[in-house]
Amino acid sequence: MPKKTPENVQSENPRALEILSAFKSFFGLIVIFAIASVICVRNGRNLFLSAGNLGNVARAISENGIMAIGMTLVILLGGIDLSVGAILGLTATASAALLVSGKSMLTALLLVLGMSALFGMFNGAVSTKLGVQAFIVTLASMSIERGIARFWSGGQGVPIAYGTGPGQVDPIFQVFSLRIFRTETFTGVPVPAIVFLLLAVIFSIVLKYTRFGRHVYAVGGNETSAFLCGVKVDQLKITVYTLCSFLAGIAGVLHAAQQRQGSPNDGSGYELDAIAAVAIGGTSMAGGKGTIVGTVVGALILGILNNMLQLNNVDNNLQLVLKGLIIIAAVVLQRERKK
């Protein structure tokens, strides 16, 4: 009888290992939730589990989660987009500036989201047609977007004051910062969290059940083979980068509504959070493997971790260090699973 080795066990139980791998992120979420529930207690009161705090976590996760959905698509292709945080800052600034100038909400949203999509199209086109690495293109795009936002706002934040007079914004824009389904004992669900959930469901279905989704996985797994099978690789990449920036633009609009202002400095470092959520959720940084569900779980883990550190007054700079270490750990674990 042959001796069992790890390789033999893997070949005998591929389905079991696949399921275990898929649920690792869920196990991590349960663990981090349990830790936060235990250590965030003050004077006999659980700060983390309070309805208000959980609503704040959902609200905070939504922006990063929406950007992480787009980042998932890009990373599944084997690419990267470092400009999503700058897109958020630009679209938040543009939203505030356009609304304050008297533009209707519909006009402002169309202009802002169209602009964000054009930047994504630019990233994809330069990367594919000119052969410039996505890392370089999106890094340069990040600088361009920050510069435009600062030029547009004069380097200052653009505050939003609701009302009907000159320089005031139509109160309907507040809908993006509200909580709905409120009761006497429940603080309600933040609208941004609902937008995040809807987008996650839509793109999860798209990736799993459409030809577009199959092509994304195919190109990320083996671009040459996908091309030989008839996949329009360049067109697919441009579409994916466009969607990524478009989603970052949605996050920017929600950010402006929640913060009641748009600032060219908004979104700084958010690209790191989006990449971390994708990596923690199990998407391969080499492309070809990953799910939107995993990214949602990754965003939840990162959001709960951030909230737990804030409730315990951990220095913000240390939080940045921890995020960087988490990304490294997630990538190392991915490589270990492939061995």
Residue, then its C-alpha position, 0 to 999 in steps of 0.5 A: m500500500p503506497k504511503k500517503t503524502p500531501e500530494n496524494v491527499q490533494s489528488e484524492n480529495p481535490r473537491a474537499l481542498e477546493i471547498l476548504s480553500a473557498f471558505k478560508s476567507f469566511f473563517g477569517l471573517i468569523v475569527i476577526f468578528a469574534i476578536a472585535s466582539v471580545i476586545c472592544v468592551r468599555n465599562g461593560r458596554n460592547l462598543f463594537l456590537s452596538a447598532g450604531n457602530l455596526g451601521n458605521v462599519a457598513r457605511a465605511i466598508s461600502e466605498n472600499g467595497i465598491m472600488a474593490i469590486g472593480m479592482t477584482l475585475v482588473i486583478l482577475l485579468g492579471g492587471i492592477d489599477l493604482s488610480v482608483g483612490a484618485i478617481l474617488g477624490l476627483t469625482a467627489t470634488a467634481s460632484a460637489a463643485l458641479l452641484v454647488s454651481g447649480k447643476s441638477m443632480l442628474t446632470a452632475l452624476l452623468l458628467v462625473l460618472g462619464m468622466s470616471a469611465l473615460f479615465g478608465m478607458f484611457n488606462g486600458a487603451v494606453s496599456t493595451k494599444l501602446g503596450v505600457q504596463a498597467f502599473i505605470v499607466t495607472l500611477a501616471s493617471m493617479s497623478i493626473e487625476r489629483g492634479i485636475a481635482r486640485f486645479w478644479s477646486g483651487g486646492q481646497g475642499v468644496p463644502i456642500a450646503y443643502g438648500t434652494g438658494p444660490g450656491q446650495v445643493d438640492p437636498i435630494f442629494q442627501v439620499f446617498s447619505l441616509r439610513i433606511f429601514r430605521t426603527e426605534t431600536f434599529t439605526g437603519v441600513p446606510v444607503p451606500a451599503i445597499v448600493f455596495l450589496l447590489l453592485a456585488v450581486i450584479f457583478s458576481i452574476v456577471l462573472k459567473y454566468t456571462r460570456f464576459g465573465r468567462h473571458v475575464y477568467a480565461v485571459g487572466g488564466n492564460e492570455t495567449s490561449a484566450f487570444l487563440c480561442g478568439v477572445k478580443v483581449d484588448q477590447l476586454k481589458i479596456t472594458v474592465y479598466t473602464l468598469c473599474s474607474f466607473l465603480a470608483g466614480i460611484a464610490g466618489v459620489l457616495h463619499a461626497a454625499q456622506q462627507r458633505q464635501g469634495s476634496p482633492n485629497d479624498g481617497s488618498g491610500y484607498e487603492l491600498d484598501a481595495i487591493a487588500a480587500v481583493a487579496i484577503g478575499g482570495t483572488s490570485m494576484a497573478g490573475g485567473k482565480g477569484t470571486i466577488v463574494g471573496t472580495v466582499v468578505g475581504a472588505l468586511i474583514l478589513g473594515i472590521l479590523n479598521n473599526m476594531l483598531q479605531l475603537n482601541n485608539v490604535d495609531n493611524n500610521l500603525q494601521l497603514v503598516l498592518k494593511g501592508l503586512i496583511i496584503i503580503a500575508a494574503v499573497v504568500l498564502q495564495r502561493e502556498r496553496k498553489k504548491 
